[in-house]
Amino acid sequence: MSDAATPITISNVSMAYRMSRNKAATFKEYAINLMRRQIEHEEFWALTDVSFEVPKGEVFSVIGPNGAGKSTLMKVAAGILAPSKGRVVVRGSVSPLIEVGGGLNDELTGRENIVIYGSMLGRDPAEMRERVDQVAGWAGLRQFLTVPVRSYSTGMRARLAFSIATDQRPDVLLVDEILSVGDEDFRLKSFKRIRNMIDAGTTVLLVSHQLKQVEELSTRTMWLHNGEIRMLGETAPIVDAYRESAESGQEGTVA
């Protein structure tokens, strides 16, 4: 039974996307079909009846092949997508790291993005302005604060977004593959910061293809397959079963 001590509660969540059945060769052809109401759609269920809870301070990982529904689940948990069915409850302050550079505005400078993205995460704008130098310094981007983010490399965007989102310890941290982006120094530095947050009591929902990372961090793990739960429980036996499935060619390549 979930209560105030349970930061994440996902109850019977299903998520459907509408996909067009029509194959239009050009945008003009698609527009004509649309006006003639000749566009037919079908539903693709990215998630089907997914339920789990993550107690305070736990690291809960989600594994599965590409297309299993992992990123959709993270977007639902972050409130970016509303589920087609079911209920999502995430309590406390939340920092979502579900896309590389997600939440950053390409036309604004690094300095402006630190203040605005931090404010979007519920931080005080005045406090974020005071912490610009510290946030940029952790990301190694002090010399790029006046440059528009559109000029940043993928790695620079990842470092800035991560530094902003983790500048203060949230109650809940949502992490989707961002630790696999960037150079080795950044990955180790990010991993250490997340580990410190975990030790301080942050609840983490982690999506990763890096199974060694999952084994090291997670208490429990859920294996998604075609949008459905295949296994859920203690991490070690689930990762072993997933590796065995991958080695037999059923789940693609895993790390």
C-alpha positions as CSV (number, residue, x, y, z in Angstrom):
1,M,0.0,0.0,0.0
2,S,1.5,3.3,-1.1
3,D,1.6,6.3,1.4
4,A,3.4,9.6,1.9
5,A,6.7,7.6,2.4
6,T,6.5,6.2,-1.2
7,P,7.8,8.9,-3.6
8,I,6.9,7.0,-6.8
9,T,3.7,5.1,-7.4
10,I,2.9,3.8,-10.9
11,S,-0.5,2.0,-10.9
12,N,-1.8,0.1,-13.9
13,V,-0.3,2.5,-16.4
14,S,-0.8,2.0,-20.1
15,M,0.3,4.4,-22.8
16,A,-1.0,4.4,-26.4
17,Y,0.3,6.4,-29.4
18,R,-1.8,7.1,-32.5
19,M,-0.1,6.0,-35.7
20,S,-1.2,6.7,-39.2
21,R,-1.9,3.8,-41.5
22,N,-1.8,5.9,-44.6
23,K,1.5,6.0,-46.6
24,A,1.6,9.5,-48.2
25,A,4.6,10.1,-50.5
26,T,4.5,13.9,-49.9
27,F,3.2,16.4,-47.3
28,K,0.8,17.6,-50.0
29,E,-0.7,14.2,-50.4
30,Y,-1.0,13.8,-46.6
31,A,-2.7,17.2,-46.4
32,I,-5.2,16.2,-49.1
33,N,-6.0,12.9,-47.4
34,L,-6.4,14.8,-44.1
35,M,-8.9,17.3,-45.7
36,R,-10.8,14.4,-47.3
37,R,-10.8,12.6,-43.9
38,Q,-9.0,9.7,-45.5
39,I,-6.4,9.4,-42.7
40,E,-6.8,6.3,-40.7
41,H,-5.0,5.7,-37.4
42,E,-4.2,2.7,-35.3
43,E,-3.1,2.6,-31.7
44,F,0.4,1.4,-30.7
45,W,0.6,0.5,-27.0
46,A,4.0,1.5,-25.7
47,L,3.1,0.5,-22.1
48,T,0.5,-2.0,-21.0
49,D,-0.7,-2.3,-17.4
50,V,2.6,-1.4,-15.7
51,S,2.6,-1.1,-11.9
52,F,5.4,-0.7,-9.3
53,E,6.3,1.5,-6.3
54,V,9.7,2.9,-5.3
55,P,10.1,3.6,-1.6
56,K,12.1,6.5,-0.3
57,G,15.8,6.2,-0.8
58,E,15.7,3.2,-3.2
59,V,17.3,3.0,-6.6
60,F,14.9,1.2,-8.9
61,S,16.2,0.4,-12.4
62,V,14.3,-0.3,-15.6
63,I,16.0,-2.5,-18.3
64,G,15.0,-3.9,-21.6
65,P,15.8,-3.7,-25.3
66,N,15.2,-0.6,-27.5
67,G,11.5,-0.2,-28.1
68,A,10.5,-1.8,-24.8
69,G,8.8,1.3,-23.5
70,K,11.5,2.5,-21.1
71,S,11.7,6.1,-22.2
72,T,8.0,6.4,-22.5
73,L,7.7,5.2,-18.9
74,M,10.2,7.9,-17.8
75,K,8.3,10.6,-19.6
76,V,5.1,9.5,-17.9
77,A,6.8,9.5,-14.5
78,A,8.2,13.0,-15.2
79,G,4.8,14.3,-16.2
80,I,5.8,15.0,-19.8
81,L,3.3,12.5,-21.1
82,A,-0.1,11.8,-19.5
83,P,-0.9,8.0,-19.5
84,S,-3.7,6.7,-21.5
85,K,-4.8,4.6,-18.6
86,G,-3.7,4.3,-15.0
87,R,-2.3,6.6,-12.3
88,V,1.0,8.2,-11.6
89,V,2.0,9.8,-8.3
90,V,5.5,11.3,-7.8
91,R,5.9,13.1,-4.5
92,G,8.5,15.7,-3.6
93,S,10.9,17.7,-5.7
94,V,11.9,16.0,-8.9
95,S,14.9,16.4,-11.2
96,P,14.3,14.7,-14.6
97,L,17.4,13.7,-16.7
98,I,15.6,11.9,-19.5
99,E,17.1,13.5,-22.6
100,V,20.6,14.8,-23.4
101,G,20.2,18.6,-22.9
102,G,16.5,18.2,-22.4
103,G,15.0,21.4,-21.0
104,L,17.6,23.7,-22.5
105,N,16.8,26.5,-24.9
106,D,19.1,26.6,-27.9
107,E,18.7,30.3,-28.5
108,L,19.6,31.4,-24.9
109,T,23.1,31.5,-23.4
110,G,24.5,29.1,-20.9
111,R,24.0,31.6,-18.2
112,E,20.3,32.2,-19.1
113,N,19.7,28.5,-19.4
114,I,21.0,27.9,-15.9
115,V,18.5,30.4,-14.4
116,I,15.5,29.4,-16.6
117,Y,16.0,25.6,-16.4
118,G,16.6,25.8,-12.7
119,S,13.4,27.8,-12.3
120,M,11.5,25.2,-14.3
121,L,12.7,22.6,-11.8
122,G,11.2,24.6,-9.0
123,R,14.3,26.5,-7.9
124,D,14.3,30.2,-6.8
125,P,15.4,32.3,-9.9
126,A,17.3,34.7,-7.6
127,E,19.2,31.8,-6.0
128,M,19.9,30.3,-9.5
129,R,21.4,33.6,-10.6
130,E,23.7,33.5,-7.5
131,R,24.7,29.9,-8.3
132,V,25.5,30.4,-12.1
133,D,29.3,30.3,-11.6
134,Q,29.2,27.2,-9.4
135,V,26.9,25.3,-11.8
136,A,29.0,26.3,-14.8
137,G,32.2,25.5,-13.0
138,W,31.0,21.9,-12.1
139,A,30.1,21.4,-15.8
140,G,33.5,22.8,-16.9
141,L,31.7,25.5,-19.0
142,R,32.5,28.8,-17.3
143,Q,34.2,30.2,-20.5
144,F,31.0,29.4,-22.5
145,L,28.4,31.1,-20.3
146,T,27.8,33.9,-22.8
147,V,27.5,31.6,-25.8
148,P,24.1,30.4,-27.1
149,V,23.5,26.7,-26.3
150,R,22.9,26.0,-30.0
151,S,26.7,26.3,-30.3
152,Y,27.4,23.6,-27.7
153,S,28.4,20.1,-28.5
154,T,26.2,17.2,-27.4
155,G,28.6,16.5,-24.5
156,M,28.6,20.2,-23.4
157,R,24.8,20.2,-23.4
158,A,24.7,17.0,-21.3
159,R,27.2,18.5,-18.8
160,L,25.2,21.7,-18.4
161,A,21.8,20.0,-18.1
162,F,23.2,17.5,-15.6
163,S,24.9,20.2,-13.5
164,I,21.7,22.3,-13.4
165,A,19.4,19.3,-12.5
166,T,21.7,18.0,-9.8
167,D,22.9,21.3,-8.3
168,Q,20.6,20.7,-5.4
169,R,19.6,17.3,-4.1
170,P,16.1,16.4,-5.2
171,D,13.7,14.1,-3.5
172,V,13.3,12.1,-6.7
173,L,15.8,11.8,-9.6
174,L,14.8,10.4,-12.9
175,V,17.7,9.3,-15.1
176,D,17.4,7.9,-18.6
177,E,20.8,6.9,-20.1
178,I,22.4,10.2,-19.5
179,L,25.3,8.6,-17.7
180,S,26.3,6.9,-21.0
181,V,26.8,10.3,-22.7
182,G,30.0,12.3,-22.7
183,D,33.7,11.5,-21.9
184,E,34.9,9.2,-19.2
185,D,35.7,11.9,-16.8
186,F,32.2,13.3,-17.0
187,R,30.6,9.9,-16.6
188,L,32.7,9.2,-13.5
189,K,32.0,12.6,-12.0
190,S,28.3,12.3,-12.7
191,F,28.2,8.8,-11.3
192,K,29.9,10.0,-8.1
193,R,27.4,12.9,-7.7
194,I,24.4,10.5,-8.1
195,R,26.0,8.1,-5.6
196,N,26.3,11.0,-3.1
197,M,22.6,11.8,-3.6
198,I,21.6,8.2,-3.1
199,D,23.6,8.0,0.1
200,A,21.8,11.2,1.3
201,G,18.4,9.6,0.6
202,T,17.3,10.6,-2.9
203,T,15.0,8.2,-4.6
204,V,16.2,7.2,-8.1
205,L,14.4,5.8,-11.1
206,L,17.1,4.7,-13.5
207,V,16.9,3.5,-17.1
208,S,20.1,2.1,-18.5
209,H,21.6,-0.4,-20.9
210,Q,24.7,-0.5,-18.8
211,L,24.0,-3.6,-16.7
212,K,27.1,-3.2,-14.6
213,Q,25.9,0.2,-13.6
214,V,22.4,-1.3,-12.8
215,E,24.0,-4.0,-10.7
216,E,26.1,-1.6,-8.8
217,L,23.4,1.0,-8.0
218,S,20.1,-0.8,-7.9
219,T,18.2,-2.5,-5.1
220,R,15.4,-3.7,-7.4
221,T,15.0,-3.9,-11.2
222,M,12.2,-4.2,-13.7
223,W,12.6,-5.8,-17.1
224,L,10.3,-4.4,-19.7
225,H,9.5,-6.2,-22.9
226,N,7.2,-4.8,-25.6
227,G,5.7,-2.5,-23.0
228,E,4.9,-5.2,-20.5
229,I,6.6,-6.3,-17.3
230,R,8.5,-9.5,-17.9
231,M,10.3,-9.6,-14.5
232,L,10.4,-7.4,-11.4
233,G,12.3,-8.0,-8.2
234,E,15.9,-8.1,-6.8
235,T,18.4,-6.9,-9.3
236,A,20.9,-9.7,-9.6
237,P,18.6,-12.5,-10.8
238,I,16.8,-10.2,-13.2
239,V,20.0,-8.9,-14.8
240,D,21.2,-12.5,-15.1
241,A,18.0,-13.6,-16.8
242,Y,18.2,-10.6,-19.1
243,R,21.8,-11.3,-20.0
244,E,20.9,-14.9,-20.8
245,S,18.0,-13.8,-23.0
246,A,20.3,-11.4,-24.8
247,E,23.0,-14.0,-25.3
248,S,20.3,-16.3,-26.9
249,G,19.5,-13.5,-29.3
250,Q,16.1,-12.6,-27.9
251,E,16.8,-9.2,-26.5
252,G,19.5,-7.7,-28.7
253,T,22.9,-6.6,-27.5
254,V,23.4,-5.6,-23.9
255,A,26.4,-4.1,-22.1
